[in-house]
Amino acid sequence: MAGTEAGMDDELTLEQVRERVEDVRVAMVTTVEEDGALSSRPLTVQQITDDGGVDFLVTRDAGWRADGQRVDVALVDEGTTWVSVSGTAHYVDDPTAVDELWDDVSKQFFDDKADAIVMRVSSESWSYWAAPNRLAQIFEMAKAFVTDDTPDLGTKGEIAT
């Protein structure tokens, strides 16, 4: 992971949490259907912006999308960071915006670049749980077993964006 991070007793900044998940390529995106039911689908993360927004390329005729709908984006990085980005989805039907995000992975999901539009999630908050690396997690669990104390398995927080 790039950069430095706070100790596990400290709250993390948006930049620190973003750095922990910057290499995550697949997110589970949850939307609310017309009948109020929650529906989730995996989408390829194209970009995480400095202000906490998340950009995806989606199929132009996807039946589940509605501009201005509330969404949640779930990101997990190697079992040490779990993030829930809560926000609003907006769709950008602009070939230039698609070109900026288009990559080799995109070619696998779209027969034609013209079928893709940008789904831009403007975040309102990032909720996170950040754990130390796996070795530290194992140590904390073993220590808790021996001492009968509660293990220190990380920090959690919410960041308004």
C-alpha positions in Angstrom: 0.0 0.0 0.0 1.2 3.5 -0.8 1.9 6.2 1.8 1.8 6.0 5.5 -1.2 5.3 7.7 -2.2 6.0 11.2 -1.8 3.5 14.0 -4.7 1.2 14.6 -5.9 3.3 17.5 -6.2 6.4 15.3 -8.9 7.4 12.9 -7.9 7.4 9.3 -8.2 10.3 6.8 -10.0 9.9 3.5 -6.6 9.9 1.8 -5.3 7.1 4.0 -8.4 4.9 3.4 -8.3 5.7 -0.3 -4.7 4.6 -0.5 -5.7 1.3 1.2 -8.3 0.5 -1.5 -6.7 2.2 -4.5 -5.8 -1.2 -6.1 -9.3 -2.7 -5.7 -10.7 -3.4 -9.1 -14.1 -4.9 -8.3 -16.7 -3.3 -6.1 -20.2 -4.6 -5.1 -22.6 -1.8 -5.9 -26.0 -1.8 -4.2 -29.0 0.1 -5.6 -32.6 0.5 -4.5 -35.2 -1.0 -6.9 -38.5 0.7 -7.6 -40.2 -1.6 -5.1 -37.7 -0.7 -2.4 -35.7 -4.0 -2.7 -31.9 -3.8 -2.5 -30.1 -5.2 -5.5 -26.3 -5.6 -5.7 -23.9 -6.3 -8.6 -20.2 -6.4 -9.1 -18.7 -3.6 -11.2 -15.2 -2.8 -12.2 -13.8 0.3 -10.4 -12.4 2.7 -13.1 -11.3 5.5 -10.7 -11.5 6.7 -7.1 -11.4 10.4 -7.1 -9.6 12.7 -4.5 -13.0 13.8 -3.1 -14.1 10.2 -2.5 -16.2 9.7 -5.6 -16.1 6.4 -7.5 -16.4 6.0 -11.3 -17.5 3.0 -13.2 -18.4 2.2 -16.8 -21.8 0.6 -17.2 -24.0 -0.5 -20.0 -26.1 2.2 -21.5 -29.3 0.2 -21.4 -28.8 -1.4 -17.9 -32.3 -1.6 -16.5 -31.3 -1.1 -12.9 -29.8 2.4 -13.3 -31.6 5.7 -12.5 -29.9 9.1 -12.4 -29.9 10.5 -8.9 -30.5 7.1 -7.2 -28.9 6.3 -3.8 -26.2 3.7 -4.0 -23.6 2.0 -1.8 -20.2 0.9 -3.1 -18.5 -1.9 -1.1 -14.7 -2.2 -1.5 -12.5 -4.8 0.2 -8.7 -4.8 0.1 -6.9 -8.1 0.8 -8.8 -8.7 4.1 -7.4 -5.7 5.8 -9.7 -2.9 4.8 -13.5 -2.9 4.3 -15.1 0.3 2.9 -18.7 1.3 2.3 -19.1 4.4 0.2 -22.6 5.9 0.5 -23.6 8.3 -2.2 -25.7 9.2 -5.3 -25.2 7.9 -8.8 -25.1 10.2 -11.8 -24.6 9.1 -15.4 -22.4 10.8 -17.9 -23.3 10.0 -21.5 -20.2 11.6 -23.0 -17.7 9.7 -25.3 -14.8 11.9 -24.0 -15.6 10.8 -20.4 -15.8 7.2 -21.5 -12.5 7.5 -23.3 -10.8 8.9 -20.1 -11.8 5.7 -18.2 -11.6 3.1 -20.9 -8.9 0.4 -20.4 -8.1 -3.1 -21.4 -10.5 -4.5 -18.8 -13.3 -2.4 -20.3 -12.9 -4.2 -23.6 -13.8 -7.5 -21.9 -17.2 -6.3 -20.8 -18.4 -4.2 -23.8 -18.7 -5.3 -27.4 -18.6 -1.6 -28.5 -17.3 1.4 -26.6 -20.5 3.2 -27.7 -22.5 0.9 -25.4 -20.7 2.3 -22.3 -21.5 5.3 -20.2 -19.9 6.6 -17.0 -21.6 6.0 -13.7 -20.2 8.5 -11.3 -20.9 8.0 -7.6 -20.7 11.2 -5.7 -19.9 10.1 -2.2 -21.5 11.5 1.0 -19.6 9.3 3.4 -17.0 6.6 3.6 -17.5 4.0 6.4 -14.4 1.9 7.0 -12.9 -0.8 9.1 -9.2 -1.1 8.8 -7.3 -4.0 10.3 -3.5 -4.5 10.7 -1.9 -7.0 8.3 -2.8 -10.7 8.6 0.3 -11.6 10.7 -0.7 -8.8 13.2 -4.3 -10.1 13.2 -3.1 -13.6 14.0 -0.8 -12.3 16.8 -3.7 -10.3 18.3 -6.0 -13.3 18.3 -3.4 -15.6 19.9 -2.6 -12.9 22.5 -6.3 -12.5 23.3 -6.6 -16.3 23.6 -3.7 -16.5 26.1 -4.6 -13.3 28.1 -8.4 -13.6 27.8 -8.4 -10.0 26.6 -10.3 -8.6 23.6 -8.0 -8.5 20.6 -7.2 -5.2 18.9 -8.2 -6.0 15.4 -8.3 -2.5 13.9 -10.0 0.8 13.8 -13.3 1.9 12.3 -14.7 5.2 11.4 -16.9 7.3 9.2 -15.6 10.1 7.0 -18.0 12.7 5.6 -17.1 13.7 2.0 
